[in-house]
Amino acid sequence: MSFRPAGRSLVAADAFFTSRRVQLISLAARHALPGVYASREFVEGGGLMSYGTSITDMYRQVGFPPTLLARADEVIE
């Protein structure tokens, strides 16, 4: 049986992986592995590409959906 390196990495959407994103990105760069990540924050940290949205933007949209703002009598900023 021979061992072959993977040659790439795919990091799933998970709170544990997100909390370790700097370490995962560093390891991928050190071993020259192209990485695909589940959120934009990985790419902002130096990862190759993501297939998901920004978690920060997602929370912002959940907290203040446009339809709620359209129905508001008064918006305090």
N, C-alpha and C positions, 0 to 999 in steps of 0.2 A: 504494500500500500504506500503510495507516495503522497506527500503533502503539497498542496498548491495554495498560494496566498489568494485571498478573495479578490483583490484588485479594485474593490469599491466598497462603499458603506451606505447603508440606508438606516437612518435613525428615526424611529417611530415617534409619534406624538405621545409623550408621557412626561409627567411632572418631574420624575427622577432624572430623565435625560435632559430636560430643559434646565434643571438646576445645575447640571454638570456640563453645560454646553461649551464653556471655555476649554475644559479639559478634553472633551470629545473633538472639538475643532483642532486643538493643538496636536492631538494624537494622529488625526487624519493627515494633517500637514506634515508632521514628522515622518510618517510612513508613505507619503505621496499617494494617499488614497482619495480619489474624488468622492465627495460625500453629498448625499441628498438628504435634506432635513425637512421636518414637518412644519416648521414655522420660520417666519421671516427673521426672527431674532438671531437664529444661527447664522444666517447670511450676513447680517449686520455685524456679527462677531468675527467674520472672516471665512465662513463656510462657502462652499461652491454654489449651491442653489437650494431653493426650497419649493415645496408644492403646496404650501399652506399660506394662511393669512398672518398678519401681525396680531399677536395676543393682546397687546396694548390697545390697538385699534378696535379689536373685537369687544373688549370690556367697555371701551368708551361708547360704542354704538349700542350696547345692551343697556347702559345706564341712561342714555338720552336718545331714544329713537325719534326720527323726524316726525312721525305721526303724533307722538305725544307732545312734542313742541308745537305742532300746528294746532292742537286742541287746547293748549294752555291759555289761560286768561292773562297771565302775567309771567314773564321770565325774569328772574333775578340773577344777574351774573356777578 
